[in-house]
Amino acid sequence: GESVGLHLPTLSVQEGDNSIINCAYSNSASDYFIWYKQESGKGPQFIIDIRSNMDKRQGQRVTVLLNKTVKHLSLQIAATQPGDSAVYFCAENANDYKLSFGAGTTVTVRA
Amino acid sequence: NAGVTQTPKFQVLKTGQSMTLQCAQDMNHNSMYWYRQDPGMGLRLIYYSASEGTTDKGEVPNGYNVSRLNKREFSLRLESAAPSQTSVYFCASSPPGGYSNQPQHFGDGTRLSIL
């Protein structure tokens, strides 16, 4: 079975609010984690990554938090915009060349 | 900036037909990958090529073959298509270091239906 999963399959958020997307993983040996965004009809687009020697990393409007104690990963999107509506996937490096993906969370931004 | 280019974008096959999905990247990446994506599921790795001249099985390789033609191109072949292979297929590439250090870059997919 998959070692990566998302807590909620859908998330509805008001435009301008912050979004938090959660992900749980089960392989304590994983050392690299990635968040992807997938819009309808497109391939996954890299958002941000984090290595296991870090617990937080920030990008433009996005922050990834890693809690290795409880094997939890989250993606925070600040001031959510309509263009943020998409499916978000977390992925982990379980071992070289075998990246495991979660099933995805669909984010819908309400105007 | 083309990135990862997949052809065709859509295809309909009959059961038993053969088909080759093409993928090319212009980022000088060493590693390339083929995934399939089914409704409600994450991407599952079919085959990968760590570097030119090498290929290895992923999570769901049965019914598929691959060819790493050169550093730029990595093709996926269905020798005898089955309805269970109806899916969206994504090709990806990454710089040296494999998964452990670098993110993968994806194409926009091939939507394949097998009747």
Boltz contact constraints between the chains, C-beta under 6 A:
constraints:
  - contact:
      token1: [A, 32]
      token2: [B, 100]
      max_distance: 6.0
  - contact:
      token1: [A, 34]
      token2: [B, 103]
      max_distance: 6.0
  - contact:
      token1: [A, 42]
      token2: [B, 108]
      max_distance: 6.0
  - contact:
      token1: [A, 43]
      token2: [B, 90]
      max_distance: 6.0
  - contact:
      token1: [A, 43]
      token2: [B, 106]
      max_distance: 6.0
  - contact:
      token1: [A, 43]
      token2: [B, 107]
      max_distance: 6.0
  - contact:
      token1: [A, 43]
      token2: [B, 108]
      max_distance: 6.0
  - contact:
      token1: [A, 43]
      token2: [B, 109]
      max_distance: 6.0
  - contact:
      token1: [A, 44]
      token2: [B, 106]
      max_distance: 6.0
  - contact:
      token1: [A, 46]
      token2: [B, 103]
      max_distance: 6.0
  - contact:
      token1: [A, 49]
      token2: [B, 103]
      max_distance: 6.0
  - contact:
      token1: [A, 93]
      token2: [B, 99]
      max_distance: 6.0
  - contact:
      token1: [A, 93]
      token2: [B, 100]
      max_distance: 6.0
  - contact:
      token1: [A, 96]
      token2: [B, 98]
      max_distance: 6.0
  - contact:
      token1: [A, 96]
      token2: [B, 99]
      max_distance: 6.0
  - contact:
      token1: [A, 96]
      token2: [B, 100]
      max_distance: 6.0
  - contact:
      token1: [A, 97]
      token2: [B, 48]
      max_distance: 6.0
  - contact:
      token1: [A, 97]
      token2: [B, 98]
      max_distance: 6.0
  - contact:
      token1: [A, 97]
      token2: [B, 99]
      max_distance: 6.0
  - contact:
      token1: [A, 99]
      token2: [B, 99]
      max_distance: 6.0
  - contact:
      token1: [A, 101]
      token2: [B, 42]
      max_distance: 6.0
  - contact:
      token1: [A, 101]
      token2: [B, 43]
      max_distance: 6.0
  - contact:
      token1: [A, 102]
      token2: [B, 42]
      max_distance: 6.0
  - contact:
      token1: [A, 103]
      token2: [B, 41]
      max_distance: 6.0
  - contact:
      token1: [A, 103]
      token2: [B, 42]
      max_distance: 6.0
